Amino acid sequence: MIRNAMTVDVEDWFQVAAFFDHISRRDWATLEYRAERNTDRVLEVFSRHGVIGTFFVLGWVAERSPELIRRIHAAGHEVACHGMSHEFVYRQSPDVFREETRRSKRIIEDAIGAQVTGYRASTYSITRQALWALDILVDEGFQYDSSIFPVRHPQYGIPGASREPGIMSTPNGRSIVEFPLSTAKFGPVELPVAGGGYFRILPYWLTTAGLRSLNQREGRPFIFYFHPWEIDPGQPRVEHAKLSSRLRHYTNLSICEARLIRLLGDFQFTTVRDVLEGRGLLRRTSVAA
């Protein structure tokens, strides 16, 4: 059975893109902080089902909860970087992106005492207009990225990008390993099946049919993601947000953990780095898992 990459984007309920227009970053520290308890719950679920994965940690969370990051690392999971402020990359200047990326990487590495080699952008926001960020990732010592979603979406995506993990050329002619978010083909239709809101909103059978087709028909691993807040139906409600944002964020929170547990039994999972090493895309090392 093919081993797939299980990933967790460690951020809190008030940091999501759906609420960017309603919650200021200046107010983050004043809001109910639930990322630590929810991530500990994820660790419990993974431990109970014998799963290890990759945790892409927001620098803001790592700075506030270094002991949590150490618990993730101590449990045998790979710890990777999710940036600092959860801003869209294409809204940042290269200088700001570099400073934030360097800072978040340093905070996480100081917490776990190990090198961080993987990166995922906020809301998959390395788009065609922000491919310059890949060169900065190489500069800062990252060996792989998982930020490119080969779909068309108002906030992210590179339609037509490769659907398979592989070596990607940067604008300056260097290279980085890219593990794009998974999509599956259903005849002429290509659907995102990598997790998150798609996992909560689409029928479970449809998501898993797509994931099985990647493993069985295409013979390759998929990458799956979710956020700790997605298994927290008791989180505060942002009632003044747009209806579309509230639907996207709150739909099926109450059943997401049960779906996740079912998924862990239906497929085999490991870290991003393990998958990439197994495909010969990264050199085997004990640094990051």
N, C-alpha and C positions, 0 to 999 in steps of 0.2 A: 504494500500500500504506500502511495506517495505521501511524504511528509510535507505539510503546508506551513506557511508562516502565520502565526497568531500574533497580532499586535494590539497594543492598548495605548491610546493617546491620552496621557494623564493630564487632564485639565479639569476645571470646575464648571458647574452649570452656568455661571454668569460670564464665562469667558468665550462662549460660542459665537460664531459669526451671525447666527440668527438674531442675536440681541445687540449687535454692535451699535445700532442706531438708538438703543434704549438704555444701555448701561455703559457709563463712562469708565474707562480704565482707572481714573482717579478714585472711583468709588469701590474698587475691588476689595480693598482691605477692610471695608466696613460691612461687607455682605457676609451672610452665613456661609462659613467655609465647610464644605462637605467632601472635598477631594480626598482627604486622608482616610476617612472612614470608608468611603466607597472603594478606594483602591485596595485597602485592606480586605474588603469583601471579595474583590476580584482575586486577590492572592489566596484567600481561603478556597474559593471555587476551583482555581487552578490546582492547588495542592490536593484537594479531594479527588480530582480526576487525573492526576499525574501529568499535568500539562505544563510545559515551560514556553515562554513567549518573549517577545520584545516589547518593552515599555518605552514609548517615546514620551519623555517627560518635559513638560513646559518648565522653563527656567524659573518662572515666578513661583511655581509650586515647589520646585526643588529648593529654592532659597528659603521658603517658609517651612518646609517639612523635610529637612535633610535626613532625619531618622527614617522616614518612610522610604526614601530612595535607597537607603542602606538595607532596609528590610527586603525590598525588591531584589536587590543585588544578592543578598545573602541567601535568598530562596532559589538561586540558580538561574534567574531570568537575565536576559540581556537588557541593559539600560542604554537607551539612545536619546537623542536630543530632538526636542520639538520647538526649538526657538525660545525666545524670552517673553515677548509681549502678546503673542497670538495675533499679530497684525498680518494682513495679506502681504506677501513678499512684494508683489507688484505695486504696492502703495509706498514702499520704502525706497530710499536711495541706497545704492550699493554701500556707501559708508555706514549708514545706519544698520543695514542688514548685517554687515561684517561685525560691527561692534556688538550687536545683540547676540549674534550667533556665537561669537568668541566668549562673551560673558556667560551665556547659558551653558555652553560646553564646559567652561571652567568650574562653574558652580556644581554641576553634576559630577564631574571628575573628582573634585575635592570631596564630595560626599561619599563616593564609593571607593576612592583610591585606585581607580583603574581608568584606562583610556576609553573614550567614547568614540566610536567609529561610524555610527549610523545617524541619519538625519531624516526628519519629515517636516515639511513646511506646514504652517497653519493653513487649514482648509485647502490643502493641496494646491497652494497658490504659486507654485512655480509653473507659470504658463509660458507661452511663446515669448511674450514681452518681458519675461523675467528669467530667461535661461542664463543670463549673466550670473545668477546666484550659484550656479553649479561650479563655476570657476572659484568663487569665494569658498565654497565647501571644500574643494580640493586644497586651496590655500590653507584652510584651517584644520586640515588633517582628517577629514571624513573620507571613508573608503566607499561608502554606498549611500544612496539617497532613495527614499520612497515617497516622492511628492507628486509624481506625474500621474494624472488620471486621464486615460485615453477616451474621454467622453466630451460632449458639448454641454456646458452648464454655465449659467450666468456669472458664477463667482469663480470658477476654476475649470481646468480641463485643457487637454491638447488633443482635439479630435485627430484621429489618424496616427497618433503616436504608437510605438510598439506596445503590444500587449504582453510581451514576454520579458522576464528579467534578463538583463544583458549589459554589455559595455556600451556606454553612451558617450559620444564626443561632446565636449564643452565648446562654447563659442570661441575660446582661445586655443582650441586644438588639443586639449588634454583629454583625459578620460576619467569617468567615474562609473561605478556600477549602479544601475537603476533597476529597482523592483517596482514597476508600475502597479497601481491599484487594479484589481481584477475585474474584467468584464467577460461576459459569456455571450456566444452567438446562438440565437434561436431563429434559424432560417436567416432572413435578411435583417433581423432586428438584433442589435447588440445592447445588452443590458448591464448596468453596473451591479455586481453581486459581491462586492468586497466587504460589505458590512455597514455599520453606522445606521443612518436613517433608512437606507435601502433595506437593511436586514429587519428593522422593526416594522416598516410599512408594507413591504411586499410580502405575499404569502410565503411561509417557510418552505413549502415544497418547491416554489419557483426559484428561490435563492439556492437551495441545495441541488436542484436539478442543474442549474448553471455551474455550480462548483464541481459537481460530479463530472460534468462534461469536460471541464478543464483537466481533471485528473485522468479520466478514463478515455475520452475521445481524443483530446489533444495531448495527453500524456505528459502534462507538466503541472507544477505546483501552483496554487493560488495564494494570495495574501489576503488576510481578513483583518478588519479593524473594528474596534468599538471604543467607547469612552466610559469611564467609571460612572458618570452621571446617568448613563443609559440603563443602569440596573437600580436606580434610585427613584422610585415613583413618589416618594415623600418630599422631594425637593421643592423649594419655593416656586411659585408661579409668577411669571412676568405678564400680568394681565393686560398691561398697556401696549404690549407688542402687537405687531400685525397678526391677523388671523393666520396667514400662511406660515409665519414664523412659529407661532404657537403650535400649529398642527404638525409642522416638521419636527419640532423639538419634543413635544409631549406624547405623540401618538405611540401607544403600545409600550410605554415604560413599564407597566405592571406585568407584562409577559416576557420582557426581554431576557431576564435572567434565566427563566425556564427554557427559552429558545436557545440561549447560549449553551446551557448545560447539555441540551439535546445535540447541538452542533459538535460539542467536544466528544460525544460518543459516536458520532457519525463519520468523523474524519480524524486523521492523525495530524498533530501539530507540533511545531518546534519554533525556534527563534528564526528571525530573518537571516542572521548570520549563518546559522546551521544550514539553511536551505541554499544560500549562495555558495557556501563552501562545498556543499555536496554537489553542486553543479559546476564546480571548478572556476567560479567567478571571483572568489576571494581565496586567498591563501589560508590554510588551516592554522588557527592560533587559539590560544587559551585566554586571550586578552579580554574578550567582550561577553562571555556568556555566564 
